[in-house]
Amino acid sequence: MSEKDFIANHPATIENGNFQWSAPSNIALVKYWGKKANQIPANPSISFTLNNCKTITKLAFAKKTETGNFSFDLLFEGKPKEDFKPKIQKFLERIEVYCPYLKQYHLTIDTENTFPHSSGIASSASGMAALSMNIMSLEKALNPEMSEEYFYQKASFLARLGSGSACRSVKGSVVVWGNHAEIEGSSDLFGVALPTKIHDNFSNYQDTILLVDKGEKQVSSTVGHDLMHNHPFAEQRFAQAHENLSAIKTVLETGNLEDFIKIVESEALTLHTMMMTSMPYFILMKPNTLEIINRIWKFRNETNIPICFTLDAGANVHVLYPENVRATVLQFIKDELLGYCQNGQYICDVIGTGSIQL
């Protein structure tokens, strides 16, 4: 598939209507950090799709008489949200060539999250994925012949143009984004579900998110990605990501939890190492992030329970572990880790199946 395959030429034959989709957040196991033009990743990544942390978006559309500009209202939890509008405007401009029919409608986008906004959980991935699913429902209504495969590929393609990692929130449960020699169908343009069977060890895998710091990040992800352009270790990092993706693909097939832990924790620390060694350099971890990591290591060494951590581009800690040790791990979190969370807040999540039409 090339970008040209996603250009739609359907006349706007429907007067009005609405759709509603939910799309989940995701957590990368092998991280994407650094991008080329048009939201193309500098290296491939792989993620667990989550289930409970999601965005629910309703899109209402009505034909208008003038078609010159994009026309939309944006509501967050039912109330106008003007400060979100520039990001949506930019997104619509980016996808105009692929969805020209959108200019013929006035859109009302009503969106909400199941997790607290500004909780430090990336809502751009779930938000852009949910909006893209709705846009594709409109396109499918204009072109009923569309195949399901094309529907999901283009939804992921559009989501990527809103927020890179959003392309991994369309499908579940394990999604690869970026060309990789060993993964059939993998693409820089959209995310694809890992085409091999996932070992039972990873079914219902748990992700408890410890909210260490709910504040605005001092460095946006966009700025962070751009700092990879002249990074002294960029090429080695991109090569490492390819190698780790090969390794974790095998791990997810064989169920080797020991190797899973090594790759996932190494990837999390590498991501933050790239931030600390860019110019300008920055640190997104907080002292409590490090306290949690050290306590996880101590607990794992003492109990041999296969618990591990990963991090996004922020201070919060995702605690990953199999379902069969859930009770023990949750007790450990409550006893030893909650004191390091802002207001003792945490969110329990689990591997999910991707976007759902409501």
matplotlib code that plots the C-alpha trace (Angstrom):
import matplotlib.pyplot as plt

x = [0.0, 1.1, -0.3, -2.1, -4.2, -5.9, -7.1, -11.0, -13.0, -16.5, -19.3, -21.0, -24.3, -25.5, -27.3, -26.6, -26.0, -23.8, -21.4, -19.8, -16.6, -14.4, -10.6, -8.1, -4.8, -1.7, 1.6, 4.7, 7.0, 9.6, 9.5, 9.2, 11.3, 12.3, 10.3, 10.7, 8.4, 4.6, 4.6, 6.8, 8.6, 12.4, 12.1, 9.4, 7.6, 5.2, 2.6, 0.0, -3.4, -5.1, -8.8, -10.0, -8.1, -10.0, -11.6, -15.3, -16.0, -19.3, -19.2, -22.3, -22.2, -24.6, -24.3, -23.6, -24.1, -20.6, -17.6, -14.6, -13.3, -13.5, -16.4, -16.6, -17.6, -15.6, -17.1, -15.2, -17.5, -20.4, -19.0, -17.2, -13.4, -11.8, -8.2, -8.5, -9.7, -6.3, -5.1, -8.2, -8.0, -4.4, -5.4, -8.2, -5.8, -3.4, -6.0, -7.8, -6.2, -7.3, -10.8, -11.9, -15.6, -15.1, -15.2, -18.8, -20.1, -20.3, -18.9, -19.8, -17.1, -18.1, -15.4, -14.6, -12.0, -12.6, -9.4, -8.9, -7.7, -4.2, -3.6, -0.4, -1.8, -1.5, -5.0, -3.8, -3.4, -6.9, -8.4, -7.1, -7.9, -11.5, -12.0, -10.4, -12.7, -15.7, -14.4, -13.9, -17.5, -18.7, -16.4, -17.8, -21.3, -20.3, -18.6, -20.4, -18.2, -15.2, -13.5, -13.0, -9.2, -9.1, -11.4, -9.0, -5.8, -7.0, -8.3, -4.9, -3.3, -5.4, -4.9, -1.1, -1.4, -3.0, -0.6, 2.0, 1.2, -2.6, -2.1, -1.5, -4.9, -7.1, -6.5, -5.5, -4.1, -0.5, 0.2, 3.3, 3.9, 6.8, 8.5, 10.2, 11.9, 10.4, 6.8, 4.6, 2.4, 4.2, 4.2, 5.4, 2.0, -0.3, -0.3, -1.0, -2.0, 1.0, 0.3, 1.5, -0.3, 0.4, 1.4, -1.2, 1.2, 0.2, -3.5, -5.2, -1.8, -2.2, -1.0, -1.4, -0.6, 1.0, 0.3, 3.5, 3.1, -0.1, 1.3, 2.0, 5.2, 8.0, 9.0, 6.3, 6.7, 6.9, 9.9, 11.5, 11.1, 12.7, 15.8, 16.6, 17.5, 21.1, 21.3, 24.8, 23.3, 20.3, 21.5, 22.5, 19.1, 17.2, 19.2, 18.5, 14.8, 14.8, 16.7, 14.5, 11.4, 12.7, 13.5, 10.1, 8.2, 9.8, 9.1, 5.4, 5.2, 7.1, 5.9, 9.4, 8.6, 12.2, 13.3, 10.1, 11.1, 14.7, 13.6, 10.7, 12.6, 15.7, 13.5, 11.9, 15.3, 16.7, 13.9, 14.7, 18.5, 17.8, 16.1, 19.0, 21.6, 19.9, 20.8, 19.1, 18.8, 15.9, 14.7, 11.0, 11.5, 10.8, 12.5, 9.4, 9.7, 13.1, 11.8, 9.1, 11.5, 13.9, 11.1, 9.8, 13.3, 13.6, 10.1, 10.9, 14.3, 12.7, 9.6, 10.5, 7.1, 7.5, 6.5, 8.2, 7.9, 7.8, 7.6, 6.1, 7.7, 6.8, 7.1, 4.3, 5.1, 3.2, 3.5, 3.1, 2.4, 0.5, -3.1, -2.3, -0.3, -2.7, -3.9, -0.3, 1.0, -1.9, -1.3, 2.4, 1.4, -1.0, 1.5, 4.7, 4.1, 1.0, 2.9, 5.0, 1.9, 0.3, -2.7, -2.2, -3.8, -3.4, -5.4, -5.8, -5.9, -5.5, -4.7, -7.6, -8.9, -8.9, -11.5, -15.2, -18.2, -20.9]
y = [0.0, 3.6, 6.9, 7.3, 4.1, 6.1, 9.0, 8.9, 10.3, 9.6, 12.2, 13.3, 11.6, 11.4, 14.4, 13.8, 11.2, 10.2, 7.5, 6.6, 4.7, 3.9, 3.5, 2.5, 3.8, 1.5, 1.0, 0.4, -2.6, -1.7, 2.1, 4.5, 7.6, 9.7, 10.4, 11.4, 13.7, 13.0, 11.1, 8.2, 6.4, 6.3, 2.7, 0.1, -0.4, -2.9, -2.3, -3.9, -2.4, -1.5, -2.1, 0.3, 3.5, 4.7, 7.6, 7.5, 9.9, 10.7, 12.3, 14.0, 15.3, 17.5, 18.6, 22.3, 24.6, 26.2, 23.8, 26.1, 25.4, 22.8, 23.4, 21.7, 22.1, 20.3, 19.2, 17.5, 15.7, 17.6, 21.1, 23.3, 22.9, 25.7, 24.9, 21.4, 22.9, 23.9, 20.3, 19.0, 21.7, 20.7, 17.0, 17.8, 19.8, 16.9, 14.3, 16.6, 15.0, 11.5, 12.5, 15.5, 14.8, 16.1, 19.7, 19.2, 18.6, 20.5, 18.1, 17.9, 16.0, 15.0, 13.2, 11.9, 9.8, 6.9, 8.1, 11.5, 14.1, 15.3, 12.2, 11.7, 9.0, 9.8, 10.6, 11.7, 8.1, 7.0, 10.3, 10.4, 6.7, 7.1, 10.2, 8.3, 5.3, 7.7, 9.3, 5.9, 5.0, 8.1, 7.1, 3.5, 4.9, 6.9, 3.8, 0.6, -1.6, -0.9, -4.0, -4.4, -4.7, -1.4, 0.2, -0.6, 0.1, 3.6, 4.3, 3.5, 5.5, 8.6, 8.2, 8.2, 11.6, 12.9, 11.2, 8.6, 6.1, 6.4, 4.1, 1.3, 2.0, 0.8, -3.0, -5.3, -7.0, -6.7, -4.2, -3.5, -0.1, 0.4, -1.7, -4.8, -7.5, -10.4, -9.2, -9.8, -6.8, -4.4, -0.8, 2.7, 3.9, 2.1, -0.4, -4.1, -6.7, -9.1, -11.8, -14.7, -16.5, -14.9, -17.4, -18.1, -16.5, -13.1, -13.6, -11.0, -9.6, -6.9, -3.3, -1.3, 2.3, 4.2, 7.9, 9.4, 12.8, 14.1, 17.5, 18.7, 17.3, 20.0, 18.7, 17.6, 14.3, 16.2, 18.2, 15.0, 13.1, 16.0, 15.9, 12.5, 14.1, 15.0, 12.6, 11.0, 7.6, 7.7, 5.1, 2.6, 3.1, 2.5, -0.7, -1.8, -1.3, -3.7, -6.3, -6.0, -6.3, -9.5, -10.8, -9.8, -11.3, -14.7, -14.1, -13.4, -16.6, -18.8, -17.2, -16.7, -14.2, -13.8, -12.6, -10.4, -8.6, -8.0, -6.5, -4.4, -2.9, -2.2, -0.5, 1.8, 2.8, 3.3, 5.6, 7.8, 7.5, 9.0, 12.0, 12.5, 12.4, 14.6, 18.3, 20.0, 17.1, 16.6, 14.2, 13.2, 10.6, 11.8, 10.6, 8.5, 6.9, 5.5, 4.5, 2.4, 0.8, -0.2, -1.6, -3.6, -5.1, -6.0, -7.6, -9.6, -10.8, -11.9, -13.6, -14.7, -13.3, -12.1, -8.5, -5.7, -2.0, 0.1, 3.8, 6.2, 9.6, 10.7, 9.9, 7.4, 3.7, 0.9, -2.3, -5.4, -8.9, -12.1, -12.5, -15.5, -13.4, -10.4, -10.7, -10.9, -8.0, -5.7, -6.3, -5.4, -2.3, -1.2, -2.0, -0.6, 1.6, 3.7, 6.1, 7.1, 7.9, 11.4, 11.3, 7.5, 7.2, 4.2, 2.6, -1.1, -2.1, -5.3, -6.2, -5.3, -5.9, -2.5, 0.0, -0.8, 0.8, 1.7]
z = [0.0, -0.7, 0.5, -2.9, -2.1, 0.7, -1.4, -1.5, -4.4, -3.1, -3.6, -0.4, -1.0, 2.6, 4.2, 7.9, 10.5, 13.4, 14.6, 17.9, 18.6, 21.5, 21.0, 23.7, 24.8, 24.2, 25.8, 23.7, 24.6, 21.9, 21.8, 18.8, 19.4, 16.4, 13.2, 9.6, 7.7, 7.6, 10.9, 9.5, 12.4, 12.4, 13.9, 14.2, 17.5, 19.1, 21.8, 24.0, 23.3, 26.5, 27.4, 30.2, 29.4, 26.3, 24.5, 23.5, 20.6, 18.8, 15.4, 14.1, 10.5, 8.5, 4.8, 4.4, 1.4, 1.3, 1.1, 1.3, 4.8, 7.5, 9.8, 13.2, 16.8, 19.5, 22.8, 25.6, 28.1, 26.4, 26.8, 24.2, 24.4, 22.4, 23.3, 21.7, 18.4, 16.8, 17.1, 15.4, 12.7, 12.0, 11.8, 9.4, 7.2, 7.2, 6.1, 3.6, 0.6, 1.8, 2.9, 0.8, 1.5, 5.1, 3.8, 2.6, 6.2, 9.4, 12.0, 15.7, 17.6, 21.2, 23.1, 26.6, 28.3, 30.8, 32.5, 34.1, 31.5, 32.3, 34.4, 32.5, 30.4, 26.7, 25.4, 22.0, 20.9, 22.0, 20.9, 17.4, 16.9, 18.0, 15.7, 12.8, 13.3, 13.1, 9.9, 8.3, 9.3, 7.3, 4.4, 4.5, 4.4, 1.2, -0.2, 1.0, -1.2, 1.1, 2.5, 6.2, 5.7, 3.9, 6.5, 9.4, 7.5, 6.5, 10.0, 11.4, 8.6, 9.4, 13.2, 12.6, 10.9, 14.1, 16.6, 15.6, 18.3, 17.6, 14.7, 17.3, 19.0, 16.2, 16.5, 19.4, 21.2, 20.1, 17.3, 15.2, 13.5, 11.2, 8.5, 10.0, 7.9, 9.9, 10.3, 7.3, 6.3, 8.6, 7.3, 8.2, 7.1, 9.6, 12.5, 12.0, 14.5, 15.1, 12.6, 14.8, 17.7, 21.1, 23.9, 26.6, 29.1, 27.7, 27.5, 29.8, 30.6, 33.3, 33.2, 36.4, 35.8, 38.7, 38.4, 39.7, 38.2, 36.6, 35.5, 32.0, 30.6, 30.4, 27.0, 24.4, 22.6, 19.3, 20.5, 21.9, 18.6, 16.7, 19.0, 17.5, 14.2, 15.3, 18.2, 18.6, 19.4, 17.0, 14.5, 17.2, 18.8, 15.6, 15.0, 18.6, 18.1, 15.1, 17.0, 20.1, 17.9, 16.4, 19.9, 21.5, 18.6, 19.5, 23.2, 22.5, 20.6, 23.1, 26.3, 27.8, 30.6, 31.7, 28.2, 28.0, 31.2, 30.0, 26.6, 28.0, 30.9, 28.7, 26.1, 28.8, 30.1, 26.6, 25.8, 28.7, 28.0, 24.6, 26.3, 28.7, 26.0, 23.4, 23.0, 24.7, 27.3, 29.6, 32.3, 32.5, 35.3, 38.9, 42.1, 42.8, 39.4, 40.4, 43.9, 42.2, 39.8, 42.6, 44.7, 41.7, 41.2, 44.9, 44.9, 41.8, 43.2, 46.5, 45.1, 41.5, 40.4, 36.8, 37.3, 35.3, 34.5, 31.4, 30.9, 28.4, 27.7, 31.2, 34.9, 35.3, 35.7, 33.9, 36.0, 33.7, 35.0, 34.1, 35.2, 37.5, 39.9, 39.9, 43.6, 44.9, 42.7, 43.6, 47.3, 46.7, 44.9, 47.6, 50.4, 48.9, 45.8, 46.3, 48.6, 45.5, 43.4, 43.3, 45.7, 45.8, 42.3, 40.0, 37.2, 36.6, 33.0, 30.9, 27.3, 25.0, 21.5, 20.0, 18.8, 19.2, 17.4, 20.0]

ax = plt.figure().add_subplot(projection="3d")
ax.plot(x, y, z, "-o")
ax.set_aspect("equal")
plt.show()
